[in-house]
Amino acid sequence: MLRSLYVDFNSYFAAVEQQAEPALRGKPVCVAPVVAETTCCIAASYEAKAFGVRTGTPIHEARKLCKGIRIVPARPAMYVEYHHKLVAAVESCSHVEAVYSIDEMHCELTGSERMRVNAEALAHKIKRTIYNTVGSELRCSIGIAPNLFLAKTASNMRKPDGLTVIELNDLPDCLYPLELRDINGVGRQMEKRLKQAGIHTLRELWAADKARLARAWGSIEGERMHAKLRGEWLLPAPSARASIGHSHVLAPEMRSDHAAHSVLHKLLQKTAMRLRSHELLAGAMQVKVKYLRYPPWNEKISFDPSADTLTLTNMLDLLWQKKPAVRDAPLAVGVTLTRLVEAAHHTPSLFDTSNARSTLNATVDKLNARFGKNAVYFGAAHDALQAAPMRVAFSHIPDLDTESDE
């Protein structure tokens, strides 16, 4: 029985750029965080992929691979706006059960939709609706299967603009041509662990019993993988947010220690606002600096859980003092808050004075939400006000009210 329909948009950021700028349609396009030869592509159009340009390809290499490639700076707010248009378009055809990233969403099939002919008709309707209401360049690959896991797997089998159906009687043969890394939940480290357990192919993964997979995964997720591969319908495993953070590739004019420090403060202030919007506290921070030629530097610090910007700023400065002097230009910076706890369930220390500033933080957040993110800020970020605009990670859809710089 078919129960899941998974929509995966192809080369999403590049496709949005081609939709917004007709002159880019049919042309090789690379989206970059900033237009600089030392940065990398964060998305490539299919016309660019035909020349070997991929996500992560350095800009200078992309120019060599594809003469005449158009390098465009990322416009995160526009990608978020198009995301909401696409969700609305799919929702007009079938209820969107869950959004898994800015370019992926899931619909649960019900009633007669579970029949193959009707499920395929629904998929074609979704494609037509997107074409007619959002734009011709926003193509998607759709997977239909008995469960979410197999539907997502199917959506990756035929790109771009594909439609793949996996039924129970197609298993397991339809999976055998895939590599282990083609399976959702098998990353580089998990692939290594599977191979250490003697599992090198999808055929061997399918043949492994529950106990063997549980040992390979080191958790019940191994047993869940056994069931998902066979099309069983499982409730999503409970999950909790583990971290909140921001990173930024520095523009050439910002590649100095002073500017990098200022950008980190701006990133931290944005992260603190997000933290409070989720009603969370953080108990640890990690700061990272990447260089052009030297190995990256990163450092961590733990502290009593807090969402107070001034407290977090002091932690950042303590970390920065530990950074060794490097005779190289910083290329990128990032700050991540971890050890997250719900504010409502946390009992503060008797010696914690940051709660006294909760009203100040709330006031700053309200002013920035109303007048723009640079309306009120801590002075350490002053030299980076025009740097580090909002970015979009595929797994995180920014809230324009709390993350946009507008």
N, C-alpha and C positions, 0 to 999 in steps of 0.2 A: 504494500500500500504506500502511495506517495503522500508525504506529509510536509515536506519542506521545499520552499522555493527561495534560492539565494541569489541576490543581485550584486554583481561586482562590476563597478565602472572601470573602463579600460584607460590607462594612462591619464588618470583623472585630472591632475593639475594642468598638464599640457593640453588636454581636451578642453578644459574650461577657457584657457587662454585662446585656443583656436575658435571657440564659440564666441568669445567676447570681441575678438579681433579678426574679422573676415580675411584680412590680408595674410594671416598665418595659416589659413586652412589649406590642407594638402601640402604644407611645407614642413621640413624637419625643424622641430622646435625643442629646445632644452630650457627647462625652468631652473633657475639658480637662486640661491638665497640672496646673493648680491652679484652683480655683473663684474667679476674679477677673474683673471686667468687661474688663480690659485684656489678657487672654490670648485665645487662639484655639482653635477646635475642632481636635482632632487626629483625630477620627472622628465621623461623624454616621450615625445609623440611617436606613434608607430612609424611615421616616415623617418624619424631619426633612428629608431631601433633597427630599421632595415640596414643601417650603416654600422651597427655595432655599438651605438651610444646607449648606455643604460643608466639607471639610477646609480649614483656613485662615481660615474665617469668624470674625471677632472675636466674642467672647461677647456684647457689648452689641448687636451687629448681629443675632446669632442670635435674641436675645430679641425683637427687633422683627419679624423675619421670621416667627417661629413663636411665637405666644402660648402659654404653658404648657409650652415646651420644658424638658425635665429636663436640667440640667447636672450631670454626675457627674465626680468626680476620677478620673484614670487609676489603674488598679491593675495595674502591669506584671507583677508576679509571677504574678497570676492569668492574664494573657494567655499567659504562657509555659507555665503548667501546662496550659491548654486546648490550646495548640499541640501539646504532646506527646501529649495524648489524641487529637487529630485525626490526627496522623501514625500513631499506633497503629491507629486505625480504618481509615484508608486502607490501611495495610500489611496488615491482615487480609484485604483484598480483592485487592490487587495490590502487588507490591514497589515501595516508594517509592525511585526511582532517585536523586533529589536533592531537597533542600529549598532553595528559592531565597529565601524570606523567611518571616516568621512566619505569613503567610496564603497562601503559594503553594508547591506541590510538584508534582513530575513523576514519572509512572510510564511506563516503557518497555513498550510492548505486545509480546508474544511469541506465537509459534505461532498458534493459532486466534483469539486476541484481536485479531489484525490485520484480521479480517473485520469489516465495518461493523456487522452485526447483533450480533456478540459484543462489540465495543467499546462499543456503546451500552448493551448489557445490563450490562456491567461498570460503566459510569458510573452507571446507575440503582442498582446494588448498592451502590456507594460512598455515594451520597446516602442510601439507606435505612439503611446501617450507621451513618453519622454521626448520623442522626435518632434511631436506637434506642439507641446506645451513648454519645453525647456530649450530644445535646440537639436540640430542635426548632428553636431559634433560629439554629443554626450552618449557614446555607445556603451553598451554593457554586455557582459557575458552572464548568462543565467544558468544555474544548476538546479535540477529538480531531483529529489531522492526521498527515500523513506525517513531519513533523519537529517538534522542540521549538518552534522559532520560530513556526510556523503554529499549533501547538496553543495556545500562549500567546495569540496573536492571536485565535484562535477563542473562547477563554475570556472575552474582553472584549466579544464581540459581542452577548451576550444576558445581561443582569443585571437583577435578581437571580435566582438559582436556575436559570440557563440550562444548556442543553446544545447545543453547536454542533459539527458535523462538517465538516471541509474535506477533500475528496478531490482528487486530482490533476486530475480532469476538471472540478472546480469553478473551477480557476485559469485566468486571473487575475480573471475577472468578479466573484467573491465579494469581492475586495479593493477594487474600484474605489469603492464607497461610503465607504470609510474616508478619514480625513485623514492627512497625513503623520505627525502627532504621535501617531496611534493605533498606529503601528508601533513595537515594542520596538527600542530603539537609536536612535530619532530624537527627541532632546530639542530644547529651544529653540534651542540653538546649531547643532545639526546641521540642523534645519529651515531655519535662516537660510542655512547653507552650501549646502544643496540648492537653495534658491530662487535663490541667486547663480549656481548652475550651470544654471539654467533648468529645474529640476525642481520643479513646484508641486503636482502631484497624484500619486495612486497609479498612475494610468494612465501618467504620464510616468516615474515611478520604475521601473515594470515594463519599460517600453520601453527604458530606458537600458542600454547594454552594460556589460560588466565594467570596461573601461578608464575609462569616464566615471564610474562609481560609485567606482572606486578613487581617481580624482582628487578627487572630491567629499569622500570620507572622509579622504583623505590617507594611506591605509594599505590593507593587504590586507583590512581589514574591509569595504571597499566590494565587493570580489569575493565575500566571504562572504555579504553581503547579497543579491547577485544570485542566488547559489545557494539561499539560504534561502527567498527569495520563490517559488522554483520547486519547493519541496518536497524538495530534496536533503537527505540525512542527513549532517550534519557533526559531527565531534567538537568538544566545547566548546573555545573558545580558552583557552590557558593564562592564568591571572590570578594576581596576587599582592596581598596586603593592602597598601594604600597608606597607610592612616592608622588611628589609633585615637583616639577622643575621646569627650567627654561635653559636653552643654549642658543648661542649666536655665533655665526661666522663673521669675523670682524672685517669691515671694509678696509681697504689699504690705508686710508688716512687715520684709522683707529688702531693701528698695530703698534702700540707702545704699551708699556706696563701701566702708565697712568691712565690711558684711555681704557685699557682692558679692565682695570679695577673699577672705573666709573661705570662701564657697561655691566659688570657683574652686579653692582649695586642697583642698577635699573632692573635687571633681570630678577634680583631678589625681591624688590618691592612689588613687581608684578606677581611673583610667586606667592608672596605673603598675602596679597589681596585674593588670589585664587584659593589659598588655604582657608582663609576666613569665609569665603563664599560657600565652601563645602562644610563649614562648621567643624573644622579639624584643627588639631595642634600638631606640631612637629617636634620630635625629640632629638633629631640628628640632621646634620648638613654635610653635603659633599660639594667641593668646588674643584673644577677641572680647567686646566689651561692647555691647549694644544699649540704646538709650535711648528714652524715651517720645516725645520731640520732636526730639532732636538726631540727626544721622547717627551710625551705629555707629562705634566705634573698634576697630581690630584691629592687632596687631603680631606680628612673627615674630622668631625667634632661632634660630641654628644652633649646634651644639656637637658635641663628640665623642660618638659613639653610646653611649647609656647606658640602663639600666632602673632605676637607683638613685633611689629616691624623694627623698632629700635633694638629689641633684644636680638633679633635675627641679624640685624646690621652689625652689632657688636661681635657676634659669632663669626660673621664673614671677615671682619677685620682681623680677628685673631688668627683665622686660617691664612689670610693673605700675608701676615707677618712671617709665616713659616715657608713661604715660597722662596726657593733659592734664586739667586741672581743668575739669569741665563742670557748669554749674548746672542739672542735670536729674537725675531719678531713674533709675538703671539698671533696665532692664526684664528683661534676660536676659544670661547669661554663657555662655561656652563655651571649652573648651581642647581642642586637637587636637595629637597627636603624629604627625609625619611622618618621611620619610627612614628608613623602617623597614628593618632588616637582621636576619637570623637570628643569634642570639647565638652559635650553634655555629660560624658561619663568619666571625666577626669577630675580628680581632687587635687587642687593646686597645693604646692608646698607652702608652709607657713611663712617662708622667707621669700616667696615669689612676689615681686612688686610690679610685674608687668600687667597684672589685671587692672591696676589703677589707670592704665593707658588704654583700656578697651574702648572707652568712649571716644578718645582721640582717634584710634584706628577706624572706628565705625564712621566718624565724621569725615576723615580723609577719604575713605572708600566712597561715601555718598557724594562728596564734592567731585571726585574723579569720575564717578559714573555719570554725573550730570554735565560736567563741563569739559571732560576729556582727561585722559590718564596723566597728563603732565600738568594739570591744574595745581595740584599740591603734591610735593615730593620731598624726600630727604635730600639734603644738599650734596651728599656723596655721588648722586647720580646726575648732577647738573651738567657735566660735560658730555653726557651720553643721551641727552633728551631726544635727539633725532636718530639715535642708533637703536638697534634691537627692536624693530617693530614686531607686531604679532606674527608668529609662525604657526603653521599647522602641521602636526604630526599625523600620520595616517590613523593612528590609534586614538588620537585625542582631537575632538571637535571643539574648538574654542567657543566660549560664551562671549559673544561680542559685547555684552554689557560689562563684563569684568576684565576682558583681555584685550580689547581693541584699543589702539592708541588714539583713535578719533575722539 
